[in-house]
Amino acid sequence: MTIHSTLLAAAVLAVLSTASAQAAQPLRVAAGDQIPAGLVAAPLPADESEHAPLAFAWALDPAQPLQAPGPQAAISRSYWQQVDAAELQRGLELPLSAPDAVIQLSPAPGARALPASSLQVRDPAGRSSVARSVDARQLQDAGMPVGDGSSMLRTGTTSAAGVYRLQSAQAQGRYVVQVLEPNSPLRLEVQASQTQVLAGGNVQLQARLLEDGASAAALRTRRGSLGGEALLVAPDGRSWPQRLLRTTDGSLRAQVRIPAEASNTQGLWELQVFAQADGVLRDGKVAFAVARPTARFVGQAMPDPSSRQVSLPLQVAAAGRYEARGTLYATAANGQLQPVAQAHAAAWFDGPGRGALVLPFDQAALPAGFGAPYELRDLQLQDQSRMAPIESRALALRF
């Protein structure tokens, strides 16, 4: 009896040890995942962060498939430029490719405000071409966030395409002129390769000209003259010129490296493109998040198949509130994996040091007919104190 009991206990311990070993596993890595190679310290923002821990989960309808958002593409039928008083006094050239365009003029700090009545717009034949004009007060009353002294003009619906002239003899100082051509067939598409990147990483920028109704040959000809420049702009106002290269398909591209020092100012970064083709001007911009790697997932994750809780160890280099979020996929009766729950967990970490966040998928009931094996997908680590997406993994665990 003693020998038998000893052997049975040993067998149970062996089984338990095997189960534990199978439960603890490193997070998976796939192409396109954002994973910090090293960590950096960063100061806390002036705004106080919440310190209380929070964790919750909710059920998903497995019949509704989830789709990860793709890179943002911005479409522009507009352009802007900064001009001085001398240019406005002699007549600023504005190329227009379609009738019924909108021209907005805004004074820079210290410049004289120009009422709409003091502005003239003349078409390529020299005729006055202002169908309507409004001042800043009318724009503000309509809910537009424009500065005092701004004016807006609209050209006629029968105006011809060509070079127009915006003129004011009363101009003093510098001004920003914005032109919108809502009816133009020509548009600039600007796209960044990703919506988030770590400081010191790279983003691919693409800009291409599109034309409604144009033949392939005409579009190739138009794109053959496409040129321009780009600017990387940080939330704190710093900027870095970027070199645009024309590719074989006529688009403009740039490999943009994000400065490793990033920015202590919260907000999105921008890539701005200023392009021209056959006398047509277009500006566009895309925004994306840049994160300092202040924390990361480390070590062995601990998924519990019975409770469906997932413990995720963290290494933290800077004090702050960090959040993990992810989606649980379960196996249906037909053997297919489908989304059944999402969970979030957040807590304050004093750092530097180590800790863990636990995703409580047990708070969401499994749909009938679903169970193991499970997958944890779209796992993300967010620095909530600095509003920064640090880490993301498309498929993190199978258990």
Secondary structure, DSSP 8 states (H G I E B T S, - for coil): -HHHHHHHHHHHHHHHHHHHHHH-B-----TT-B--SS-------SS----S-EEEEEE--TTS--------EEEE-EEEEEEEHHHHHH-EEEEESSSS-EEEEEE-TTS----GGG-EEE-TTS-B--SEEEEHHHHHHTT----TT-EEEE--TT--SEEEEEE-TT--SEEEEEEE-TT-SEEEEEEES-SEEETT-EEEEEEEEEETT--HHHHHHHHHT-EEEEEEE-TTS-EEEE--EE-TTS-EEEEEE--TT--SS-S-EEEEEEEEETTEEEEEEEEEEEE---EEE-S-BEE-TTT-EEEEEEEESS-EEEEEEEEEEEE-TTS-EEEEEEEEEEEEE-SSEEEEEEEEGGGS---TT-EEEEEEEEEEEEETTTTEEEEEEEEEEE-
